[in-house]
Amino acid sequence: MNTDHTDKEPMESANENAANEIETAEALSVEAQLQEDLAKEKDKFLRLFAEFENYKKRTAKERIDLFRTANQEVLQALLPVLDDFDRAMVQIAKSEDELLLKGVELIHDKLKTTLVSKGLEQVEVEAGDDFNADFAEAITQIPAPSEELKGKIVDVVEKGYKLGDKIIRFPKVVIGN
């Protein structure tokens, strides 16, 4: 009996060792699986965080652009009034009433100052400048009065304005050909 029992002990011990090794391997694979899952979740979190940061930056930029151009429609509606004011100033300057001229100049300057404070700028285009379709709109072409005015601006019919970097009304010009 003793010999039987001793023969079984090494065998049981070997079986236990094998079972322990399998459990250890399973435990390692479970641990490795958990670490892999953790790495995946960390990666997913970092990507989501980066996407949210990009979203915040994009919406902040869109808000700034919106605020910058929010009053564009109002300013565009006031441009004809400003044009009429400029024409009135020319006619009033021809009259001899200096008090009227002074009063209208004050109102005109106040209107211009207010519009400039809201971001409106005049597009600087003058007769004799080279014509650039990116900054001016040609409404007609006439024979050039002189050789040096060929392909250049002969007259500015209507002033152009920009709001920030965006042109909201192109200057209307006549080109010599």
Order of alpha helices (4+ residues) and beta strands (2+ residues): alpha-alpha-alpha-beta-beta-beta-beta-beta-beta
